[in-house]
Amino acid sequence: MINDGNAAHLDHANPHTFEAEDLQRLILQATKDLDELDKKRRRDFKQYEMEKELHYRESLQNLTSEQKVEAEKKHEEIKKKHFEHPKVHHPGSKQQLEEVWKEQDHMPEQEFDPKIFFQMHDINGDGFLDQEEVESILSIEVRKLYNDKDPSYDRNEMMEEYHRMREHIYREFDTNHDGLISKKEFLDYSKQAEFNRDEGWKGIEEAPVYTEEELK
């Protein structure tokens, strides 16, 4: 039975059948809905980061000169520590996927094979990589940036890192922009020169989501 919430996207001239065009309409609408959710998520996260920074700056105003110097020193030490992490591979690069292949998939002895990799991570077997399936292959890279045993660990920032990396992979792989990565799209990209290019990745603290002007 088709969900009533999707009724607006079906062919009402032919109410008794579910055509390929109907499926395409649903996919396009779902993609649009996901895009809107991502836009809202980015806005909310930006607001969160700005409020976090403003709260820190306001907290300094209630300190003595000596306390302020000490607090600023500690703040800088935390930021510096966050920059001291293993190299983060470019999301979706061969180097990043090979790391998943060896460490997450436990295939160290077998040469990386994009076709087998896709099949292993297409968890529901529908022939596509959806958002959750893509984010599941990003844990190793994200964990290089975030240690949940660190007192300064920020779960909101960690989750945003997953989303940022996932969006980046979609921009490179999802050539028809339907919100899914098909097997063909995945294999086609794996044959391009860009796939072998590991340009690394800048985390949120290295690439702030707001400007100093926006804080004023």
Phi, psi and omega in degrees: 000135182277132180299134180300333181295342180262001187301326183294344185256008181258169180273101183284348176286344181225069192290346186262001180230157177243100187271169177300325179295325178296317179298318180296320178298318180296319179297315181297319179292319178298320178296317178298318180297318179294322178299318179294320178296320179294320178298316179295318179300317180295319178297314181296320181291320178300316178298319179299314181295321179293317179295324178297316180292318179296322178298318178298314182295322178293326180295332180290333185291339182265008183256158172286170181302316181293317179296322180296316178300317181294318180294319179294322178297315179296320179298317180292324178295321178295316179298317180298319180297324180293334179279344182269083182222161176300160179300131177265122181289153176297121182303127179089356178284162179301320181297320180292316181290327176296324178295319175297315180305316184278314189267325183265320181271350179057051179238048187293334185272345184258137179297139181303130180231110182305323182294314179292321179301314180300313182298322181292327185259357170277077191302318183271000174067027182267003178087008180223156169257117178268184186299316181294321180293324178291315181295334180291341179264010183253358186302318183299315181292316181296321181291342174291332183266334186229126178245112185289355175267354178280128180302334181269006179302134180239108184296325179298319180291322178297315180295323178295326178297319175304312183296317181298315179295318179298316179299321180296316179298319179297321179298330182270325186263321189278080188289335179263003173056042179260007178082009178223153176250111181283165178299319180297315179299318181296312182290323178299316181293326181293346179264354182274156181298326182300332182298329182269003184260113181257097182268007181074193184204136176263125178287177184301319182290336178271344179224076184305149183268359179222163178255165178297325179298322182290339179281341185281000000 
